[in-house]
Amino acid sequence: MTIDLADILAARATIAGVAARTPLVPSLHVGAISGNEFLLKLETTQPIGAFKLRGALNAVAAVPADAPGVTCCSTGNHGRGVAYAARAKGLRAVICMSSLVPQAKVEGIHALGAEVRIAGRSQDDAHAESRRLAREEGLAEISPFDDPLVIAGQGTIGLEMLEDRPDLAAILVPLSGGGLAAGVALAAKAVKPSIKVIGVTMDRGAAMYASVRAGRPVEVEEVASLADSLGGGIGLENRLTFAMCRDLLDDYVLVTEDEIYGAMQTLYFEDRMVAEGASVVGIAAMQAGKLPAFKGPVATILTGRNVDMTSFTDVVAGRDVRLGDVEVKGRSYGA
Ligand SMILES: *Cc1c(COP(=O)(O)O)cnc(C)c1O
């Protein structure tokens, strides 16, 4: 099974008019730090507040209208995307999540009319439940990342970015299961082979990074993070995203919770934007000086805005944030 540019072009036609064609806007502050123009792709402005609507719409479009329904496991945003796409098509949706998923995301999915199952303490547990529902109730299971239609849907972001700015030298992609990075890298490199695509993720529980280093999909321990949307494994039976990320990504950068905390403050105080921790890892990598010099404009994808508002207001107020067994020390912006 392979995916090519034609699949991404087809996805664009399928999702047009429901998923937004989002803006790519400069961040003057981050540009000044980096010495290059720095751009933000605002997937935060999607109707569900995250890019996952693209892949979900493309995958749900292929489910027969008389199917008994759809199911998935999710760290929150994929579930929201699947719930939104299923509701538009009149399909039942059952979203399986672990107890690590923030309450704001559970409520967001309920509000879209989907059923929510909380199963266990990890994405693997949630995945086992969605597989069981597929097997026992005949629901169509939609992987959050390891599905050709999902990857093609996320890849439409790469097409839009290079249409708006053909001069981009690099794209920094928040990385978890790798559906986003695989799709964006495939699209961007098909259009502009010289572009660099860098996967950015948190430094603990980074499953794709550990797997690419090991040369095969490996399991990592799932830990709480400000970038909760980046949690979870890539699946030991990974079919697509492992090989695509291995072959298409130019490099990987890992950021700390402290750096994510600082980047959320930067985006809020300098660009006046609200985003989840997973969205700002590209900014965090740039601020921490962890990226090589690029010869031209650099862009990152603000992947979602569905942050738990208690944690968010703690971060921007400079307070300590406690996430499960993790504590991120507070500090005021600019201090
Ligand atoms: C899912 C998600 C990611 C990572 O996407 P993958 O395709 O799993 O790599 C990044 N940011 C947000 C907000 C997400 O919901």
The ligand as an SDF file (V2000), in Angstrom:
LIG
                    3D

 15 15  0  0  0  0  0  0  0  0999 V2000
   -2.7440   14.4270   16.4070 C   0  0  0  0  0  0  0  0  0  0  0  0
   -2.0680   15.7120   16.6880 C   0  0  0  0  0  0  0  0  0  0  0  0
   -0.7130   15.9300   16.3670 C   0  0  0  0  0  0  0  0  0  0  0  0
    0.1850   14.8410   15.7910 C   0  0  0  0  0  0  0  0  0  0  0  0
   -0.2990   14.2510   14.6160 O   0  0  0  0  0  0  0  0  0  0  0  0
    0.1820   12.7840   14.2010 P   0  0  0  0  0  0  0  0  0  0  0  0
   -0.4280   12.5550   12.8640 O   0  0  0  0  0  0  0  0  0  0  0  0
   -0.3320   11.8280   15.2370 O   0  0  0  0  0  0  0  0  0  0  0  0
    1.6790   12.7930   14.1860 O   0  0  0  0  0  0  0  0  0  0  0  0
   -0.1840   17.1800   16.6120 C   0  0  0  0  0  0  0  0  0  0  0  0
   -0.9150   18.1740   17.1760 N   0  0  0  0  0  0  0  0  0  0  0  0
   -2.2080   18.0100   17.4950 C   0  0  0  0  0  0  0  0  0  0  0  0
   -2.9530   19.1490   18.1010 C   0  0  0  0  0  0  0  0  0  0  0  0
   -2.8380   16.7810   17.2640 C   0  0  0  0  0  0  0  0  0  0  0  0
   -4.1300   16.6350   17.6020 O   0  0  0  0  0  0  0  0  0  0  0  0
  1  2  1  0
  2  3  1  0
  2 14  2  0
  3  4  1  0
  3 10  2  0
  4  5  1  0
  5  6  1  0
  6  7  2  0
  6  8  1  0
  6  9  1  0
 10 11  1  0
 11 12  2  0
 12 13  1  0
 12 14  1  0
 14 15  1  0
M  END
$$$$
